[in-house]
Amino acid sequence: MGCYVLDTTVLSNFAHVGQPHLIQRALGLHVFTTPVVMAELAMGVEAGHVPACDWEWLKILEPNEDTATLISEFQRVLDAGEAESLAVAIQKGCIFLSDDLAARRLASSRDVKVSGTLGILLKLVKMGELDLDEADRLLQGMMAKGYRSPVSTLFRLL
């Protein structure tokens, strides 16, 4: 079983529909994020842009000195949360979850496996945790809160 490092975009999408626990149900116990991502979520909550959620189950991986150079390099083209979470995913050999196109492209160029919100929703459908209609309702709710999905239904991706 692999490990996963999530950035703010994915976490906030599930927060917007009040279903952060679905991430853990889809990905298991080896789900991580970083201190900067948690700070970004906290700022979003404080500003009223992201609903408050219980993230107690989500493990925080501190970047080490080896990732500092990567983080600095990535911050030239990415926001702080994406830069730190991608650097930690590389450091730990984890799959990187982001909906940010620039972050996904950079991860792919570094041979890092990527996924995102749609990947989690699809996995939940394939696992039988959600039916397609439920997953599409969640997707529509996320889109109503600003998620720019490349598809309006998961049906095309199954």
DAQUINOR-V544688 format. One record per residue. N is the residue number from 1. PHI is phi as a letter, one per 40 degrees, with the letter a starting at -180 (none if undefined). PSI is psi in whole degrees, 0 to 359 (* if undefined). NEAR is the number of other ideal C-beta (glycine too) atoms within 10 Angstrom. Layout:
((N,PHI,PSI,NEAR) (N,PHI,PSI,NEAR))
This chain:
((1,none,137,7) (2,c,178,10) (3,b,160,17) (4,b,137,24) (5,b,123,29) (6,b,143,28) (7,c,183,30) (8,c,325,27) (9,c,314,23) (10,c,313,26) (11,c,317,26) (12,c,327,25) (13,c,315,28) (14,c,329,22) (15,c,320,23) (16,c,333,22) (17,b,11,18) (18,g,30,12) (19,b,47,18) (20,c,332,19) (21,c,338,13) (22,c,331,19) (23,c,312,25) (24,c,321,14) (25,c,324,14) (26,c,321,22) (27,b,346,22) (28,g,208,12) (29,c,344,9) (30,c,58,14) (31,b,127,18) (32,b,162,20) (33,a,193,27) (34,b,166,28) (35,d,320,14) (36,c,320,20) (37,c,316,29) (38,c,323,16) (39,c,320,14) (40,c,317,23) (41,c,316,22) (42,c,319,13) (43,c,321,12) (44,c,320,18) (45,c,312,15) (46,c,323,10) (47,c,353,8) (48,g,15,7) (49,c,337,14) (50,b,133,20) (51,c,146,14) (52,c,138,11) (53,b,162,18) (54,c,108,8) (55,b,18,19) (56,d,329,6) (57,c,341,11) (58,c,122,18) (59,c,142,13) (60,b,125,12) (61,b,120,20) (62,c,132,9) (63,c,149,19) (64,b,181,11) (65,c,329,6) (66,c,333,10) (67,c,348,22) (68,d,318,12) (69,c,316,10) (70,c,316,18) (71,d,314,20) (72,c,317,11) (73,c,313,13) (74,c,331,24) (75,c,351,14) (76,c,334,7) (77,b,349,12) (78,b,160,22) (79,c,164,19) (80,d,316,16) (81,c,316,25) (82,c,318,28) (83,c,313,25) (84,c,317,29) (85,c,323,35) (86,c,316,28) (87,c,319,27) (88,c,322,27) (89,c,318,28) (90,c,313,19) (91,d,319,16) (92,c,354,17) (93,g,36,11) (94,b,164,21) (95,c,138,19) (96,b,126,27) (97,b,118,29) (98,a,151,26) (99,b,2,24) (100,c,119,20) (101,d,316,11) (102,c,319,13) (103,c,318,26) (104,c,318,21) (105,c,317,12) (106,c,317,21) (107,c,314,26) (108,c,322,12) (109,c,341,8) (110,b,13,15) (111,g,33,7) (112,c,131,18) (113,c,140,14) (114,b,153,19) (115,a,189,21) (116,a,204,22) (117,d,313,23) (118,c,321,20) (119,c,320,18) (120,c,314,23) (121,c,317,26) (122,c,319,18) (123,c,320,17) (124,c,322,22) (125,c,313,21) (126,c,328,11) (127,c,347,10) (128,g,10,7) (129,c,330,14) (130,b,147,22) (131,c,169,11) (132,d,319,14) (133,c,318,12) (134,c,315,14) (135,c,319,23) (136,c,324,18) (137,c,319,13) (138,c,316,23) (139,d,315,21) (140,c,320,15) (141,c,320,15) (142,c,317,23) (143,c,324,15) (144,c,336,10) (145,c,8,15) (146,h,357,10) (147,c,125,20) (148,c,84,9) (149,c,143,17) (150,c,349,9) (151,b,154,12) (152,c,350,11) (153,a,148,14) (154,c,347,20) (155,d,318,12) (156,c,340,8) (157,c,350,12) (158,c,*,10))
